[in-house]
Amino acid sequence: MSRRRCCCCSSHEAALILILMQRMVKLPPLKALSLFNSSTHHHGLHHTPHSISFTLSLLLSTPSTLSHAHSLLLRLISHRISSPFFSTPSLFHHLLAPHHHNTHNTLLHEAIINAHLHSHLPDQALYFLHHMIHHGHSPTSNTFNNVLSFFIRLNCFDKAWRVFNELKGRVALDVYSFGIMIKGCCQVGDLIKSFQLLAMLEEDMGLSPNVVIFTTLIDGCCKNGDVFLAKKLFCKMERLGLVPNQHTYSVLINGFFKQGLRKEGFQMYKNMKRIGIMPNIYAYNCVISEYCNDGDVDNAFKVFDEMRDRGVAYSVVTYNILIGGLCRVKKVREAVKLVDRMNGLGLSPSIITYNTLINGFCDAGKMDSAVRFFNQLKSNGLSPTLVTYNTMIAGYSKIGNLAVAINLIKEMEERGVAPSKVTYTTLLDAYVRLNCMEKAFEIHSLMEKSGLVSDVCTYSVLIHGLCMNGNMKEASKLFKSLGELHLEPNSVIYNTMIHGYCKEGSSYRALRLLNEMVENGMVPNVASFCSTIGLLCKDGKLKEAELLLQMMINSGLEPSVSLYNMIYKSTEVLNVELHSNIVSNS
């Protein structure tokens, strides 16, 4: 009985929907939509696939109501419109069925694809894109570009590349399609693919790349370290009559600076201003950063003042760069004043601001000030990061206050910040400098128990400590263990070991390691050459000492006069001894 009543109710509701549709057909699309909405909200009617299809057709019939069709689809996807007459998948199947007559089928497909992208459902959007093409409807390049762009934004470049290659012969492509894919290639560092796309755009499609594409490629080349290729692209732009914009200049300026090509970077900055293109905040930050890295804070502040005069708004990043520059040249008090200036302008210091200041005070050994800003960042609602803690621990280690450094490790663990290899290695180095090797090995053991794998830097600190203590037996064991751990000793470790053997008086072992170092493509430092040559002379091994002196010269190192004198005097002494022996024997 209840089932019969339900069927009667559904039939009655369907009849009401039919009447509603007949009324809607006589109304303009927006008034029809209003009637559709009111019937849902106020009259509690459940719409059928037919009423949904009819409403969408009305909204797709004029360009001015396409956005309303999009909104209606979003409501359906998010289940804000539901009905016993359909589920969302069955509704879309009905709407897009080949036998279903819809004069706006292409528009409907595209609206459904874009609505799924808007709802962050890219795989469903891709399904409907394939459905559309399979049924003989060609999407516009704009819709196809939206799909590609969404996958690129999700860092799913491989999927975007697959879709592009699969459908490029079946959909309309434009310059923007290639621009999106070139951007994706550059993001994943695949410049080969990006230049293949450029060639396809120019040669196969007969299209001209725009400023955005060139800028994207220039940025990709710079990030890949190939600034000269970036410069070639820049020149090609100009030959094609394309005017580089602020961003083009900015990425190239930054690219030159990153490769240490200061002259070229500053020249590009001057050229930019000379032709009337005002630098943006990114370009200004690059130039200020370069001056600060070089310790030239005066010129950095001149650029900072120019920004103000030209009306370019400062950002926290700009202030952070200048604060870092001031700290680098030991002007920490001026850096604090700059933070006060930030606050006065309503710019809140970031965690980077605090980390930079704390590092500046720690480097200067002013731990009281470092602690003040460490506490201030916490009181301002910011959480200390691993960098913050490592900086503080390094500061206390530098002044030999290891008790506070260890307490900081406990605090960071309580806050859920896991100590890193840098944290432990900093403590190791501090104990080594205090000649507490037993404690250093305890920290090393604790580090490994926490799941951190020791690297070359960690072993370098331990080997240095053992060598300075004259414990060459243990240092040698640790040195040999590096091979078992698949770690390659660096030049610091070799030089430390050589110095240790020389201190011990073992010229044979020192010379063997020095030769091994050279064979491995490393250049021993002056101290290693001098110590070993001095020990060889002391042991009367002048031939080996002279060969080592020649090796030193061949390595591009300049022996001191005292080193030459040492060998000369050793030769004289040896000659005197030989002469005495000959006389005695005769």
C-alpha positions in Angstrom: 0.0 0.0 0.0 2.8 2.4 1.0 4.7 1.5 -2.2 1.6 2.3 -4.3 1.3 5.7 -2.4 5.0 6.4 -3.1 4.5 5.6 -6.8 1.4 7.9 -6.9 3.4 10.6 -5.2 6.2 10.3 -7.7 3.8 10.4 -10.6 2.1 13.4 -9.2 5.5 15.2 -8.6 6.6 14.3 -12.2 3.4 15.8 -13.5 4.0 19.0 -11.5 7.6 19.2 -12.9 6.1 18.8 -16.4 3.8 21.8 -15.8 6.7 23.7 -14.4 8.8 23.0 -17.5 5.9 24.2 -19.8 5.8 27.5 -17.8 9.6 27.9 -17.9 9.7 27.6 -21.7 7.7 30.9 -22.0 10.1 32.8 -19.7 13.6 34.3 -20.3 16.4 32.0 -19.0 17.0 33.9 -15.8 13.4 34.0 -14.8 13.1 30.4 -15.7 16.0 29.6 -13.4 14.4 31.6 -10.6 11.2 29.5 -11.0 13.4 26.4 -11.0 15.1 27.4 -7.8 11.8 28.5 -6.0 10.2 25.2 -6.9 13.1 23.4 -5.2 13.4 25.6 -2.1 9.8 26.6 -1.4 7.6 23.9 -2.9 9.9 21.0 -2.1 9.7 19.5 -5.6 12.3 16.9 -6.7 13.5 17.6 -10.2 13.9 14.9 -12.8 16.7 14.5 -15.4 14.3 16.1 -17.9 13.8 19.2 -15.9 17.5 19.5 -15.2 18.3 19.0 -18.9 15.6 21.5 -19.9 16.9 24.2 -17.5 20.5 23.7 -18.6 19.5 24.0 -22.2 17.8 27.3 -21.5 20.9 28.6 -19.6 23.3 27.5 -22.3 21.2 29.1 -25.1 22.6 32.6 -24.4 26.2 33.7 -23.6 25.0 35.9 -20.7 23.6 32.9 -18.8 26.5 30.4 -19.2 27.8 31.3 -15.7 24.4 30.3 -14.3 24.6 26.9 -16.1 28.1 26.5 -14.5 26.7 27.3 -11.0 23.8 24.8 -11.5 26.3 22.1 -12.4 28.4 22.9 -9.3 25.3 22.5 -7.1 24.6 19.1 -8.7 28.2 17.9 -8.3 28.3 19.0 -4.7 24.9 17.2 -4.1 23.2 20.5 -3.1 20.4 19.5 -5.5 19.3 15.9 -4.9 16.3 13.9 -6.1 14.9 10.3 -5.8 14.7 10.4 -9.6 18.4 10.4 -10.2 21.9 10.1 -8.8 24.6 12.5 -10.0 26.4 9.9 -12.2 23.1 8.7 -13.7 22.1 12.3 -14.4 25.3 13.1 -16.3 24.9 9.8 -18.2 21.4 10.9 -19.2 22.4 14.4 -20.1 25.2 13.3 -22.4 23.7 10.2 -23.8 24.1 10.1 -27.7 20.4 9.6 -28.2 19.5 12.5 -25.9 18.6 15.5 -28.0 20.5 18.6 -26.9 21.2 21.4 -29.3 24.0 22.6 -26.9 25.8 19.3 -26.5 29.3 20.8 -27.0 28.6 23.6 -24.6 27.1 21.1 -22.1 30.2 18.9 -22.2 32.5 21.8 -21.7 30.4 23.2 -18.8 30.5 19.8 -17.1 34.3 19.5 -17.6 34.9 22.9 -16.2 32.5 22.4 -13.3 34.4 19.2 -12.3 37.7 21.1 -12.5 36.2 23.9 -10.3 35.2 21.2 -7.8 38.7 19.8 -7.8 37.8 16.6 -9.5 40.3 16.5 -12.4 40.0 12.8 -13.2 36.2 13.1 -13.7 36.8 16.2 -15.9 39.3 14.1 -17.9 36.7 11.3 -18.2 34.1 13.8 -19.7 36.8 15.3 -22.0 37.4 11.8 -23.5 33.7 11.2 -23.6 33.2 14.4 -25.5 35.9 13.6 -28.1 34.7 10.0 -28.4 31.3 11.2 -29.4 32.5 13.6 -32.1 32.4 16.9 -30.2 35.5 19.1 -30.3 36.4 21.0 -27.2 37.6 24.5 -27.5 41.3 25.1 -26.8 40.2 27.0 -23.7 38.6 23.9 -22.1 41.5 21.7 -23.1 43.9 24.3 -21.6 41.9 24.3 -18.4 42.4 20.6 -18.0 46.2 20.8 -18.8 46.6 23.7 -16.5 44.9 22.0 -13.6 47.1 18.9 -13.8 50.2 21.2 -14.0 49.0 23.1 -10.8 48.6 19.7 -9.1 52.3 18.9 -10.0 51.0 16.0 -12.1 53.2 16.9 -15.1 53.4 13.3 -16.4 49.6 13.0 -16.6 49.4 16.4 -18.4 52.1 15.4 -20.8 50.3 12.1 -21.5 47.0 13.9 -22.1 48.6 16.5 -24.3 50.3 13.9 -26.6 47.3 11.7 -26.7 44.8 14.4 -27.7 47.0 17.0 -29.5 45.8 15.8 -32.9 42.1 15.7 -31.9 41.6 19.0 -30.1 42.2 22.6 -31.0 45.6 23.9 -29.7 46.7 27.5 -29.4 49.7 29.4 -28.1 48.4 29.1 -24.6 48.3 25.3 -24.8 52.0 25.2 -25.5 52.6 27.9 -22.9 51.0 25.7 -20.2 53.0 22.7 -21.2 56.3 24.6 -21.5 55.7 25.9 -18.0 55.1 22.4 -16.8 58.4 21.2 -18.4 60.3 24.0 -16.8 58.8 23.3 -13.4 60.1 19.7 -13.5 63.4 20.8 -15.0 62.9 19.1 -18.4 64.3 21.7 -20.8 64.6 19.2 -23.6 60.8 18.7 -23.7 60.2 22.4 -23.4 62.4 23.2 -26.5 60.7 20.3 -28.4 57.4 22.1 -27.7 58.8 25.4 -28.8 59.9 23.8 -32.1 56.4 22.2 -32.5 54.7 25.5 -31.9 56.8 27.4 -34.5 57.4 24.7 -37.1 54.4 22.4 -37.0 51.7 24.8 -35.9 53.1 27.9 -37.6 52.5 29.9 -34.5 54.7 32.5 -32.8 55.6 32.2 -29.2 54.6 35.1 -27.0 56.4 37.0 -24.2 55.0 34.7 -21.5 56.5 31.6 -23.3 59.9 33.2 -23.8 59.9 34.4 -20.2 59.0 30.9 -18.9 61.8 29.4 -21.0 64.3 32.0 -19.8 63.3 31.3 -16.2 63.7 27.5 -16.8 67.2 28.0 -18.3 68.2 30.2 -15.4 67.0 27.7 -12.8 68.9 25.0 -14.7 72.1 27.1 -14.5 72.3 27.8 -18.2 72.1 31.7 -18.2 73.8 32.0 -21.6 71.1 30.0 -23.3 68.6 32.2 -21.4 70.4 35.3 -22.8 70.1 33.8 -26.3 66.4 33.4 -25.9 66.2 37.0 -24.6 68.0 38.2 -27.8 65.7 36.1 -30.0 62.7 37.8 -28.4 64.0 41.2 -29.3 64.7 40.0 -32.9 61.1 38.9 -33.2 59.9 42.3 -32.0 58.7 41.1 -28.7 59.1 43.5 -25.8 60.5 41.9 -22.6 58.4 42.7 -19.6 59.3 43.3 -15.9 59.2 39.6 -15.2 61.5 38.7 -18.1 64.2 41.1 -16.9 63.7 40.0 -13.3 64.3 36.3 -13.9 67.3 37.0 -16.1 68.8 39.4 -13.5 68.3 36.8 -10.8 69.8 34.1 -13.1 73.0 36.1 -13.7 73.4 36.8 -10.0 72.8 33.2 -9.0 75.7 32.2 -11.3 78.0 34.8 -9.8 77.8 37.0 -13.0 77.4 40.2 -11.1 78.5 42.5 -14.0 76.0 41.0 -16.4 73.2 41.1 -13.8 73.7 44.8 -13.0 74.0 45.6 -16.7 70.6 43.9 -17.3 69.2 45.9 -14.4 70.5 49.2 -16.0 69.2 48.3 -19.4 65.8 47.6 -18.0 65.6 51.1 -16.5 67.2 52.8 -19.5 64.4 51.6 -21.9 61.7 52.7 -19.4 60.7 49.5 -17.8 60.3 50.1 -14.1 61.7 47.2 -12.0 59.1 45.3 -10.0 59.5 44.2 -6.4 61.1 40.9 -7.5 63.8 42.8 -9.5 64.5 45.2 -6.7 64.8 42.4 -4.2 67.3 40.6 -6.5 69.5 43.7 -6.7 69.3 44.5 -3.0 70.1 40.9 -2.2 73.2 40.9 -4.5 74.5 44.1 -2.8 73.8 42.6 0.6 75.6 39.3 -0.3 78.6 41.4 -1.3 78.5 43.3 2.0 77.6 46.5 0.2 74.7 47.6 2.4 75.1 51.3 1.4 74.2 50.6 -2.2 71.5 48.2 -1.0 69.8 51.0 0.9 70.1 53.3 -2.1 68.0 50.8 -4.1 65.7 50.5 -1.2 65.2 54.3 -1.2 64.6 54.2 -5.0 61.8 51.7 -4.4 60.1 54.2 -2.1 60.6 57.1 -4.5 59.1 55.1 -7.4 56.1 54.0 -5.2 57.0 50.3 -5.2 55.6 48.8 -2.0 58.1 47.2 0.3 57.4 43.6 1.4 58.6 41.6 4.4 61.0 39.8 2.0 62.7 43.1 1.2 63.2 43.9 4.8 64.4 40.4 5.6 67.1 40.8 2.8 68.3 44.1 4.3 68.2 42.7 7.9 70.3 39.8 6.7 72.8 42.2 4.9 73.2 44.3 8.1 73.7 41.2 10.2 76.3 39.9 7.8 78.4 43.1 8.2 77.9 42.9 12.0 75.5 45.9 12.2 73.0 44.0 14.3 71.8 47.0 16.2 70.9 48.7 12.9 69.1 45.5 11.9 67.0 45.8 15.0 66.1 49.4 14.1 64.9 48.2 10.7 62.6 45.7 12.4 61.2 48.6 14.4 60.7 50.4 11.2 58.8 47.4 9.8 56.5 47.3 12.8 55.8 51.0 12.4 54.6 50.4 8.8 52.3 47.6 10.0 54.5 44.8 8.6 54.8 41.9 11.0 58.2 40.3 11.2 58.2 36.7 9.9 60.0 33.7 11.3 62.7 34.4 8.7 63.1 37.9 10.2 63.6 36.5 13.7 65.9 33.7 12.5 68.1 36.2 10.7 68.3 38.5 13.8 68.9 35.6 16.2 71.7 34.3 13.9 73.2 37.8 13.8 73.3 38.1 17.6 74.6 34.5 18.0 77.4 35.2 15.5 78.3 38.2 17.5 78.3 36.2 20.7 75.5 38.3 22.2 73.3 35.5 23.5 71.2 37.7 25.8 69.9 39.6 22.8 69.5 36.4 20.8 67.4 35.0 23.7 65.3 38.2 23.8 64.3 37.8 20.2 63.9 34.0 20.6 61.3 34.7 23.3 59.7 37.6 21.4 59.0 35.4 18.4 57.2 32.9 20.6 55.2 35.7 22.4 54.2 37.0 18.9 52.5 33.7 18.1 55.2 32.3 15.9 56.7 28.8 16.5 60.5 28.4 16.5 61.6 26.2 13.5 64.4 23.7 13.2 66.6 26.6 11.8 65.8 28.7 14.9 66.8 26.0 17.4 69.9 25.0 15.4 71.0 28.7 15.4 70.5 29.0 19.1 72.3 25.7 19.8 75.2 26.8 17.6 75.3 30.1 19.5 75.5 28.5 22.9 78.0 25.9 21.6 80.2 28.7 20.3 80.5 30.2 23.8 80.9 26.7 25.4 77.5 26.8 27.3 76.5 23.2 26.4 74.1 22.8 29.3 71.7 25.4 27.8 72.3 23.9 24.3 71.2 20.4 25.5 68.1 22.0 27.3 67.2 23.6 23.9 67.3 20.1 22.3 64.8 18.9 25.0 62.6 21.9 24.4 62.5 21.4 20.6 61.6 17.7 21.1 58.8 18.7 23.4 57.5 21.1 20.7 57.6 18.4 18.1 60.6 19.7 16.3 63.0 16.7 15.6 66.7 17.5 16.0 68.6 17.1 12.7 72.1 16.0 11.8 73.1 19.6 11.9 71.8 19.9 15.5 73.8 16.9 16.7 76.9 17.7 14.6 77.0 21.2 16.1 77.0 19.7 19.6 79.6 17.2 18.6 81.9 19.9 17.3 81.5 21.9 20.6 82.5 18.9 22.7 85.4 18.2 20.4 86.6 21.8 20.8 86.3 21.4 24.6 88.4 18.2 24.3 85.5 16.0 25.6 85.8 13.2 23.2 83.9 10.7 25.4 80.9 13.1 25.5 81.2 13.7 21.8 80.9 9.9 21.1 77.9 9.8 23.5 76.1 12.5 21.4 77.1 10.5 18.2 75.5 7.4 19.6 72.4 9.3 20.6 72.2 10.7 17.1 72.3 7.3 15.5 69.7 5.9 18.0 67.3 8.6 16.9 67.5 7.2 13.4 69.7 9.8 11.8 72.5 8.5 9.6 75.9 10.1 10.1 77.3 11.9 7.0 80.9 12.9 6.0 80.5 16.2 8.0 79.7 14.3 11.2 82.7 11.9 10.8 84.9 14.9 9.9 84.3 16.4 13.3 85.0 13.1 15.2 88.2 12.4 13.2 89.4 16.0 13.8 88.9 15.5 17.6 90.8 12.2 17.6 93.6 13.6 15.5 94.0 16.7 17.7 94.2 14.3 20.7 96.9 12.3 19.0 94.7 9.2 18.9 95.6 8.2 15.4 94.8 4.6 15.9 91.0 5.3 16.5 91.1 8.1 13.9 92.4 5.6 11.4 89.7 3.1 12.3 87.0 5.7 11.8 88.6 6.8 8.5 88.6 3.2 7.1 85.0 2.7 8.2 83.9 5.4 5.8 84.4 3.1 2.9 82.3 0.4 4.6 79.6 3.0 5.0 79.9 4.0 1.3 81.0 7.5 2.2 83.8 9.2 0.4 86.3 11.1 2.6 86.4 14.8 1.6 89.5 17.1 1.5 88.8 18.3 5.1 89.1 14.7 6.4 92.2 13.9 4.4 94.0 17.1 5.5 93.0 16.4 9.1 94.4 12.9 8.9 97.6 14.1 7.2 98.1 16.7 9.9 97.5 14.1 12.6 100.1 11.7 11.1 102.6 14.5 10.8 102.0 15.5 14.4 102.6 11.8 15.3 105.8 11.8 13.3 104.6 9.2 10.7 105.9 10.6 7.4 105.1 7.3 5.6 101.4 7.4 6.5 101.1 11.1 5.8 102.7 10.8 2.4 100.6 7.8 1.5 97.3 9.7 2.3 98.5 12.8 0.5 99.2 10.7 -2.7 95.8 9.0 -2.3 94.1 12.4 -2.0 95.7 13.6 -5.2 94.8 10.3 -7.0 91.1 11.0 -5.9 91.2 14.4 -7.7 91.6 16.5 -4.5 94.2 19.2 -3.9 95.9 19.0 -0.4 96.1 22.4 1.3 99.3 24.3 1.9 99.5 23.0 5.5 99.4 19.4 4.4 102.2 19.9 1.9 104.4 21.9 4.3 103.9 19.5 7.2 104.6 16.4 5.2 107.6 18.0 3.4 109.0 19.1 6.8 108.6 15.7 8.3 110.2 14.0 5.2 113.2 16.4 5.6 113.4 15.6 9.3 113.5 11.9 8.4 116.2 12.5 5.8 113.8 11.5 2.9 114.9 14.4 0.7 114.1 12.8 -2.6 110.5 12.3 -1.5 110.4 15.8 -0.1 111.6 17.3 -3.4 109.1 15.3 -5.4 106.3 16.5 -3.0 107.5 20.1 -3.5 107.2 19.7 -7.2 103.7 18.2 -6.8 102.8 21.2 -4.7 104.0 23.6 -7.4 102.1 21.6 -10.1 99.0 21.9 -8.0 99.1 25.7 -8.3 100.2 26.3 -4.7 103.1 28.7 -4.0 105.7 27.2 -1.6 107.1 29.7 0.9 110.7 30.8 1.1 111.1 29.0 4.5 110.0 25.7 2.8 112.7 26.1 0.2 115.2 26.9 2.9 114.1 23.8 4.9 114.9 21.5 2.0 118.1 23.3 1.2 119.3 23.1 4.8 118.3 19.4 5.0 120.3 18.8 1.8 123.3 20.5 3.2 123.1 18.6 6.5 122.8 15.3 4.5 125.8 16.2 2.4 127.9 17.0 5.5 126.9 13.6 7.1 127.7 11.7 3.9 131.1 13.5 3.6 131.8 12.6 7.3 130.9 9.0 6.7 133.2 8.8 3.7 136.1 10.3 5.6 135.6 8.0 8.5 135.4 4.9 6.3 138.6 5.9 4.4 
